Amino acid sequence: MKRITIIIFLLSFTLLLNGCWSKRELNELAIVVALGIDKIDDEFEVSMQIVNPGEISSKQTSGKRSPVVTYHAKGKSVFEALRRMTTLTPRKPYMSHLQMLVIGKELAADGIIQSLDLLARDHEIRNDFYIVVADQSTANEVLNVLTPIEKVPANKMKNSNEGSQKSWATTSTIQLDKLINNLISDGKSTVLSTIEIVGDTKLGIDQTNVERIKTPVLLEYTGLSVFKEDKLVGKLNEEESQGYNYLKDELKSTIEIMSCPKGGNLSTEIIKSKTKVKGKIINGSPSIDVTINVDQNIGEVECDIDLSKIKTIHMINKSTSKLIKEKIKKTLDSIQKKYRADVVGFGDAIHRADPKEWKKIKGNWESLFPELKVNVKVKVNTRGLGTVQNSLLYKTKE
């Protein structure tokens, strides 16, 4: 009898439960995987890349329709443009699965803070999507390009951004939280990966773009866009972007190519890089010490060189160190002299080292930063030579 009383008591609680009152069925939603924001005159133009579920399922695909559909609408704010989008989309846009945000160049030059406010505030939008800048085209045009292999273009953009960051070090995987933190830190500067359309923009929207062996239109990352405060001021090329990732301690792997003493080239693979940045202020003059420890493997030998000798390995280490320093110098020249934007966070380093002195110079940081002395030390260690010690090419010639 006691057991029955307990069961009845527990079952009575179920009457108080509301159930899934806010549930949404998949067939009621339009899943947004990429968002584009452009500035046209005084209005925001928002573009959405929405998944076409029937065309990405391997069992149900017809092959006749695009795997994604793009919609766009204008408004005086991003919020207004998104709500106006409901007059076009057959289902309510659902942005919890957003993977990419593409910002148009015009908007980037005008300032991006206003366009980010809704995305940071809306509880339905997660903050783990990547943010990139469109160059030589609008964000709308980037979202219209169909991509081979990856049916959903947003997946392609996401995977390429991550892959380049890990293996080539010319991009930066910036998410919303990180971007906002960069923009509110001392110095208020940041970078975002730059994406371009390679080929005829008009052909990218056609289904034939993914039906050929040689794809006529591709999406390619071409370095890093530099922001001073929240406005686009310039762009770092591939070498400068790699130098930036060395300085930020965000370089996971890349390739360095050097000339051999007797002609030809030798390529090494950077497998590990650790950067320490220390700031200091002496007699009111700030400076930065950068120490980088690098591990590398020999990747490709196209010259007559004896890798069994210790002095050869020392020479390779020294050459790699010199190459890295040159890249970093180019990066510093661009961000200090050309763009005058502290995207690396040197101001934060000095603040951490000496908060009292930083208070005194903080107001003049914009004028001090271009003349800031940065001392760079790079130590390189070669770990592996590969399964073949010396070049097979030159061994055959002998």
Steps between C-alpha positions, in 0.01 A plus 500: 500500500787734585664434160177581316466827694856603400436418133176703499682789669778499240258471208311802628809713436477428128183707490708805589747453211450712189681265264689630196294817474760671276582202279554555129480227240770487230239525225394835646847660490736643239848411630742788437865391461653825376414866537627791292474868591565782251458876526320655205451874526353549849347155529616154603453220250486163673544176304417152629630168376234243591535123470272314263459178705380281212811577295764425763359162594684226308181292483255765388710732282363566152810675371284753321469760774765695687599364844462853641282801429593863568260777593576865563317802636580859595429702811614798702637249752609137480201409718256664260657329199476159672132550583429620147659175380193314625304644205729298271586178683245215502592419862621699799880542481675307779857614573617269778703307242672806353856415389621807311446875508630682192539877529503711184797728438291819495349416838843404640644837397202681656519311833374159612397554863141598421445191284635267771272623779199285412711188449661543842168578670263242348464193726414277203832560323805309624833682490716219357479609134797643307508857374675595174517801266409492131753670272444603137132397532202534731407257776184422302707393198724278717197318642367439147801295389437124477799288605618154388554205741328683786136534395437772757726803421502605868671167583763569234572848637522368856724203411735709283536762773587234758725303262701803394543609862635156596719424197591827325449769766358772275153514657363556849202315646327792672167437672259760636621503862864528396423779254313703760776449758759620245295810424457600865861430606773763534588603147162394361625331184457156347524293182252284309561247223443637150299301247487565125313363200750365246339504155185650351258584780201439272608143425533410868125502550441245222470128572759431227762644735501166686447274200839550334841344568656846503276725707485845333417689820653439844498659844853568624648647817760765417652624826375705792294820504627756751256694720585809698235532768207348305586636154684325217825681420693251287610145435800278580632281218589132549848560642380776733209282611740220591712752690188610688423140603860456622465813714157404636617148592227360276723327245451123502682406179630654177778466242827692475706487178869595495775514240780244519870611486563323166167591342154350524252514785427319824155499664434448869174437682442698817342251740498709818532867586486660844506878540551704815434874493625719786444871531699750703528872558838654576520874572155545350599323177308178422651202315415138424711184516379211283651152541395225258604135534442295187522127423521389139544194278677483166221477243653509151859519374565627146871565530838340562534516878626253762243467778719255694728783611420699814624824343244455220218474754631810679501685166140394432392610849668837451340546156153418632547744787597772253195429280263520797656827619460648152132408493445649842683819398268538200201448727623760750573750222142464374317517832724769653589731211231436238184428700604621849278228653606293801340174379756285687411639844829662598306754707353219710850355553632831631190545716557158661869572558460844656140615567605826672726616217247384242245738650735787425558413134164341414357824366795540260514136386381580148801727445744279695412173328646582154840571661486211749824301513440127454791262564449161335698183578431176312652168603452209257555131564488234224335183627470265204664443161235271353544137389770600249802691628642669189337594170419204275543727199866574569573144613380377160723750317805373687 
